[in-house]
């Protein structure tokens, strides 16, 4: 029923990474989530259901960030730790899908370890800082220093989702935020600051595998333009969901289908 969903840890440099896996296919699909307010533990069945389009052809691995992190942890550091986990699990010729901060990490992996990746999807992400992301993430950092991530959750919700979504679920959003479980603020702060260390734009031409870029036309966190500049630099296919924001990957009904069809081509 839940597509062989499992959870485990893999030891990496001075720590361990928790990961989820599901699916029974021979091809390996690695998904790297974005900056989160909670860790991914316990969500293997939910994700297996959400990404069920992949479960017959692929075995899917979703990697969290390393458990032991310290101030100054960068996108490159996360990418190297994730690469170590991928190698320790013996995954080769992977199909790589990175969302938001996960897209930043994925770019770094492909640039520095091109032999690992067969195809790449980058969703609602960027390759260099812009004023929007610096302001948004900078405000999240200020909010998180209070010791409570509730305000961050509110700000993300109202920036990340489309106006149509916010209107439809207006009555439920406050309760959803109130009941959300958060990671320690200290951990969130380190990971949020890491977002602002992404700087792969000038090296994008080193990426030789096929790439698909997906973005939100009204993205209030990384911007639509950030997706387009990656695609223009790479000369690759891209698609913009013009009416959606940063959560396009959750709101667009055909999002996973687009990824699946790209990987299958």
The 8 nearest C-alpha neighbors of each residue, nearest first, counted from 0:
[[1, 2, 3, 48, 4, 44, 47, 51],
 [2, 0, 44, 3, 4, 47, 48, 21],
 [1, 3, 22, 4, 0, 21, 47, 54],
 [2, 4, 21, 1, 22, 5, 23, 20],
 [5, 3, 21, 2, 20, 43, 1, 44],
 [6, 4, 20, 19, 21, 3, 43, 7],
 [7, 5, 19, 18, 20, 43, 4, 8],
 [6, 8, 18, 17, 19, 9, 5, 20],
 [9, 7, 17, 16, 18, 15, 10, 6],
 [8, 10, 16, 15, 84, 11, 17, 7],
 [11, 9, 15, 14, 16, 8, 12, 84],
 [12, 10, 15, 14, 13, 83, 84, 80],
 [11, 13, 14, 80, 10, 15, 83, 65],
 [14, 12, 11, 67, 15, 10, 65, 68],
 [15, 13, 11, 67, 12, 10, 66, 65],
 [14, 16, 10, 11, 9, 65, 66, 8],
 [17, 15, 65, 9, 8, 64, 63, 66],
 [16, 18, 8, 63, 7, 62, 9, 15],
 [19, 17, 62, 61, 7, 6, 63, 8],
 [18, 20, 6, 61, 43, 60, 5, 7],
 [21, 19, 60, 5, 59, 4, 6, 61],
 [20, 22, 4, 3, 59, 2, 58, 47],
 [21, 23, 54, 58, 2, 3, 57, 24],
 [22, 24, 58, 55, 54, 57, 25, 56],
 [57, 25, 23, 56, 58, 55, 26, 22],
 [24, 26, 57, 56, 58, 27, 23, 55],
 [25, 27, 57, 24, 58, 56, 28, 93],
 [28, 26, 93, 58, 57, 59, 94, 29],
 [27, 29, 94, 59, 93, 95, 58, 57],
 [30, 28, 60, 95, 59, 61, 94, 96],
 [31, 29, 61, 96, 97, 95, 60, 32],
 [30, 32, 101, 97, 62, 61, 96, 98],
 [33, 31, 101, 98, 97, 30, 34, 100],
 [32, 34, 100, 101, 99, 98, 35, 31],
 [33, 35, 100, 191, 32, 190, 36, 99],
 [36, 34, 37, 33, 38, 32, 187, 39],
 [35, 37, 181, 182, 187, 34, 38, 152],
 [38, 36, 182, 181, 35, 180, 39, 183],
 [37, 39, 40, 182, 63, 35, 36, 181],
 [38, 40, 42, 63, 41, 37, 18, 17],
 [41, 39, 42, 38, 17, 43, 6, 18],
 [40, 42, 43, 39, 6, 44, 45, 19],
 [41, 43, 45, 44, 40, 39, 46, 19],
 [44, 42, 46, 45, 19, 4, 41, 47],
 [45, 43, 47, 46, 42, 1, 4, 48],
 [44, 46, 48, 42, 47, 43, 49, 1],
 [47, 45, 49, 43, 48, 44, 50, 42],
 [48, 46, 44, 50, 45, 49, 51, 21],
 [47, 49, 51, 45, 46, 50, 44, 1],
 [48, 50, 46, 47, 51, 45, 52, 44],
 [51, 49, 47, 52, 48, 46, 53, 255],
 [50, 52, 48, 54, 53, 47, 49, 2],
 [51, 53, 50, 54, 256, 259, 255, 55],
 [54, 52, 51, 57, 55, 56, 50, 259],
 [55, 53, 22, 51, 57, 56, 52, 23],
 [56, 54, 24, 23, 57, 53, 22, 52],
 [55, 57, 24, 54, 53, 26, 25, 23],
 [24, 58, 56, 26, 54, 27, 53, 25],
 [57, 59, 22, 24, 27, 23, 21, 28],
 [58, 60, 28, 21, 20, 29, 57, 22],
 [61, 59, 20, 29, 19, 30, 28, 62],
 [62, 60, 30, 19, 18, 31, 29, 20],
 [63, 61, 18, 31, 17, 60, 19, 64],
 [62, 64, 17, 18, 16, 39, 65, 61],
 [63, 65, 16, 66, 62, 77, 17, 81],
 [66, 64, 16, 15, 67, 14, 68, 63],
 [65, 67, 15, 14, 16, 68, 64, 17],
 [68, 66, 14, 65, 69, 13, 15, 64],
 [69, 67, 66, 65, 72, 70, 186, 189],
 [68, 70, 72, 71, 67, 189, 186, 185],
 [71, 69, 72, 189, 68, 188, 192, 190],
 [70, 72, 73, 69, 189, 193, 192, 68],
 [71, 73, 70, 69, 193, 76, 189, 68],
 [74, 72, 193, 76, 75, 196, 71, 77],
 [73, 75, 77, 76, 193, 104, 197, 196],
 [74, 76, 78, 73, 77, 79, 107, 104],
 [75, 77, 73, 79, 78, 74, 72, 80],
 [78, 76, 74, 80, 75, 79, 81, 73],
 [79, 77, 75, 81, 104, 76, 80, 108],
 [78, 80, 82, 76, 81, 77, 75, 83],
 [81, 79, 83, 77, 82, 78, 11, 76],
 [82, 80, 84, 78, 83, 79, 77, 85],
 [83, 81, 85, 79, 84, 80, 78, 86],
 [82, 84, 80, 86, 81, 85, 87, 11],
 [83, 85, 81, 87, 82, 86, 9, 11],
 [86, 84, 82, 88, 83, 87, 90, 81],
 [85, 87, 89, 83, 88, 84, 90, 82],
 [86, 88, 84, 89, 85, 83, 9, 90],
 [87, 89, 85, 86, 90, 84, 9, 83],
 [88, 90, 86, 87, 91, 85, 84, 83],
 [89, 91, 88, 85, 86, 93, 27, 92],
 [90, 92, 93, 115, 89, 27, 116, 86],
 [93, 91, 117, 116, 115, 94, 90, 27],
 [94, 92, 116, 27, 91, 117, 28, 95],
 [93, 95, 28, 118, 117, 119, 116, 29],
 [94, 96, 119, 29, 28, 93, 30, 118],
 [95, 97, 120, 30, 119, 121, 29, 31],
 [98, 96, 102, 101, 31, 121, 105, 30],
 [97, 99, 101, 102, 122, 33, 32, 100],
 [98, 100, 124, 33, 102, 123, 101, 122],
 [101, 99, 33, 103, 102, 34, 98, 194],
 [100, 102, 97, 33, 98, 31, 32, 104],
 [101, 103, 97, 98, 105, 99, 121, 100],
 [102, 104, 100, 106, 101, 105, 197, 126],
 [103, 105, 101, 78, 107, 102, 106, 74],
 [104, 106, 102, 108, 107, 103, 97, 101],
 [107, 105, 109, 103, 108, 104, 110, 102],
 [106, 108, 110, 104, 105, 109, 111, 78],
 [109, 107, 105, 111, 106, 112, 110, 78],
 [108, 110, 113, 112, 106, 107, 111, 105],
 [111, 109, 107, 108, 206, 113, 112, 205],
 [110, 112, 108, 109, 113, 107, 106, 79],
 [113, 111, 109, 108, 114, 110, 115, 116],
 [114, 112, 109, 115, 116, 110, 111, 206],
 [113, 115, 112, 116, 92, 117, 109, 91],
 [116, 114, 92, 113, 91, 112, 93, 117],
 [117, 115, 93, 92, 118, 113, 114, 94],
 [116, 118, 92, 93, 94, 208, 115, 119],
 [119, 117, 94, 209, 208, 116, 210, 95],
 [118, 120, 210, 95, 96, 94, 209, 211],
 [121, 119, 96, 211, 210, 212, 95, 97],
 [120, 122, 212, 102, 97, 96, 98, 213],
 [121, 123, 213, 98, 124, 214, 212, 99],
 [124, 122, 214, 99, 245, 213, 98, 215],
 [123, 125, 99, 122, 102, 226, 221, 98],
 [126, 124, 225, 127, 226, 221, 103, 229],
 [125, 127, 200, 199, 198, 197, 103, 229],
 [128, 126, 198, 197, 125, 200, 199, 129],
 [129, 127, 132, 195, 133, 130, 197, 126],
 [128, 130, 131, 132, 133, 127, 221, 225],
 [131, 129, 133, 132, 134, 128, 135, 221],
 [132, 130, 134, 133, 129, 135, 220, 221],
 [131, 133, 135, 221, 134, 220, 130, 129],
 [132, 134, 130, 131, 136, 137, 135, 129],
 [133, 135, 137, 131, 132, 136, 130, 138],
 [136, 134, 132, 138, 137, 133, 131, 220],
 [137, 135, 139, 138, 133, 134, 132, 140],
 [136, 138, 134, 140, 135, 139, 133, 141],
 [137, 139, 141, 135, 140, 136, 134, 142],
 [140, 138, 136, 142, 141, 137, 151, 143],
 [139, 141, 143, 137, 138, 142, 188, 136],
 [140, 142, 138, 144, 139, 143, 137, 145],
 [141, 143, 139, 140, 144, 145, 138, 151],
 [144, 142, 140, 145, 148, 141, 146, 147],
 [143, 145, 146, 141, 142, 140, 184, 147],
 [146, 144, 143, 147, 142, 141, 148, 184],
 [145, 147, 144, 143, 184, 148, 142, 185],
 [148, 146, 145, 149, 143, 184, 150, 142],
 [149, 147, 151, 143, 150, 152, 184, 146],
 [148, 150, 152, 151, 147, 153, 176, 177],
 [151, 149, 153, 152, 148, 154, 142, 147],
 [150, 152, 148, 154, 149, 153, 139, 155],
 [151, 153, 149, 155, 150, 154, 156, 148],
 [154, 152, 150, 156, 151, 155, 149, 157],
 [153, 155, 151, 157, 156, 152, 158, 150],
 [154, 156, 158, 152, 159, 153, 157, 151],
 [157, 155, 159, 153, 154, 158, 160, 152],
 [158, 156, 154, 155, 159, 160, 153, 165],
 [159, 157, 155, 156, 219, 160, 154, 220],
 [158, 160, 245, 156, 246, 155, 244, 157],
 [161, 159, 246, 244, 158, 156, 157, 164],
 [162, 160, 243, 164, 163, 244, 165, 159],
 [161, 163, 165, 164, 166, 160, 243, 157],
 [162, 164, 166, 161, 165, 167, 160, 168],
 [165, 163, 167, 161, 166, 162, 168, 160],
 [166, 164, 162, 168, 169, 167, 163, 161],
 [165, 167, 169, 163, 164, 168, 162, 170],
 [166, 168, 164, 165, 169, 163, 170, 162],
 [169, 167, 165, 171, 170, 166, 164, 172],
 [168, 170, 166, 165, 171, 172, 167, 173],
 [171, 169, 168, 172, 173, 174, 167, 166],
 [172, 170, 168, 174, 169, 173, 175, 176],
 [171, 173, 175, 174, 169, 170, 168, 176],
 [174, 172, 176, 175, 171, 177, 170, 169],
 [175, 173, 177, 176, 172, 171, 178, 170],
 [174, 176, 172, 178, 173, 177, 179, 171],
 [175, 177, 173, 179, 174, 178, 172, 152],
 [176, 178, 174, 175, 179, 173, 149, 172],
 [179, 177, 175, 176, 174, 180, 173, 181],
 [178, 180, 176, 177, 175, 181, 149, 174],
 [181, 179, 37, 178, 182, 36, 177, 176],
 [180, 182, 37, 36, 179, 183, 148, 184],
 [181, 183, 37, 36, 184, 38, 187, 186],
 [184, 182, 185, 186, 181, 187, 146, 37],
 [185, 183, 187, 186, 146, 143, 188, 182],
 [184, 186, 188, 183, 187, 189, 144, 143],
 [187, 185, 189, 184, 188, 183, 190, 182],
 [186, 188, 184, 190, 189, 185, 191, 183],
 [189, 187, 191, 185, 186, 190, 140, 184],
 [188, 190, 192, 186, 187, 191, 70, 193],
 [191, 189, 193, 187, 192, 188, 186, 194],
 [192, 190, 188, 193, 194, 189, 187, 136],
 [191, 193, 189, 194, 190, 195, 188, 196],
 [192, 194, 73, 190, 191, 195, 196, 74],
 [195, 193, 192, 191, 196, 197, 100, 74],
 [194, 196, 193, 192, 197, 128, 133, 191],
 [197, 195, 193, 194, 73, 74, 198, 192],
 [198, 196, 195, 127, 74, 194, 126, 199],
 [199, 197, 127, 126, 200, 196, 128, 201],
 [198, 200, 126, 202, 201, 203, 197, 127],
 [201, 199, 126, 203, 202, 127, 198, 229],
 [200, 202, 199, 203, 204, 198, 126, 232],
 [203, 201, 199, 204, 200, 205, 110, 206],
 [204, 202, 205, 200, 206, 201, 199, 233],
 [203, 205, 206, 202, 233, 232, 201, 207],
 [206, 204, 203, 202, 110, 207, 109, 113],
 [207, 205, 204, 203, 110, 208, 109, 113],
 [208, 206, 205, 209, 204, 113, 210, 109],
 [207, 209, 118, 206, 117, 210, 119, 116],
 [210, 208, 118, 119, 207, 211, 235, 117],
 [211, 209, 119, 120, 235, 118, 208, 212],
 [210, 212, 120, 236, 237, 121, 235, 119],
 [213, 211, 237, 121, 122, 120, 230, 236],
 [214, 212, 122, 238, 237, 239, 123, 121],
 [215, 213, 123, 239, 226, 122, 223, 240],
 [214, 216, 244, 240, 218, 243, 217, 239],
 [215, 217, 241, 223, 240, 218, 239, 242],
 [218, 216, 244, 215, 243, 219, 242, 241],
 [217, 219, 244, 222, 245, 215, 220, 223],
 [218, 220, 158, 222, 217, 221, 244, 245],
 [219, 221, 132, 218, 222, 131, 135, 245],
 [220, 222, 132, 218, 124, 219, 225, 131],
 [223, 221, 218, 224, 225, 219, 220, 217],
 [222, 224, 216, 225, 226, 215, 218, 214],
 [223, 225, 227, 222, 226, 228, 221, 216],
 [226, 224, 125, 228, 223, 227, 222, 221],
 [227, 225, 229, 224, 223, 228, 214, 125],
 [226, 228, 224, 230, 229, 225, 231, 223],
 [227, 229, 231, 225, 230, 226, 232, 224],
 [230, 228, 232, 226, 227, 231, 233, 225],
 [229, 231, 227, 233, 235, 228, 232, 234],
 [232, 230, 234, 228, 233, 229, 227, 235],
 [231, 233, 229, 230, 234, 228, 203, 204],
 [234, 232, 230, 235, 231, 204, 229, 203],
 [235, 233, 231, 230, 232, 236, 229, 210],
 [236, 234, 230, 233, 210, 211, 237, 231],
 [237, 235, 211, 212, 230, 210, 234, 238],
 [238, 236, 212, 211, 213, 230, 235, 239],
 [237, 239, 213, 214, 212, 240, 236, 211],
 [238, 240, 214, 215, 241, 216, 213, 237],
 [241, 239, 215, 216, 243, 242, 214, 238],
 [240, 242, 216, 239, 243, 215, 217, 244],
 [243, 241, 240, 216, 217, 244, 161, 215],
 [244, 242, 215, 161, 247, 217, 240, 241],
 [243, 245, 218, 217, 215, 159, 161, 246],
 [244, 246, 159, 218, 247, 215, 123, 220],
 [245, 247, 159, 248, 249, 160, 244, 250],
 [246, 248, 250, 249, 243, 251, 245, 244],
 [249, 247, 246, 250, 254, 251, 122, 245],
 [250, 248, 247, 246, 251, 252, 254, 245],
 [249, 251, 247, 248, 246, 252, 243, 160],
 [252, 250, 254, 247, 253, 249, 248, 240],
 [251, 253, 254, 250, 255, 249, 256, 248],
 [252, 254, 256, 251, 255, 257, 258, 250],
 [255, 253, 257, 251, 256, 252, 248, 258],
 [256, 254, 258, 257, 253, 259, 50, 52],
 [255, 257, 259, 253, 258, 254, 260, 52],
 [258, 256, 260, 254, 255, 259, 253, 261],
 [259, 257, 255, 261, 256, 260, 262, 254],
 [258, 260, 256, 262, 261, 257, 255, 263],
 [259, 261, 263, 257, 262, 258, 256, 264],
 [262, 260, 258, 264, 263, 259, 257, 211],
 [261, 263, 259, 260, 264, 258, 118, 94],
 [264, 262, 260, 261, 259, 258, 56, 118],
 [263, 261, 262, 260, 259, 258, 118, 209]]
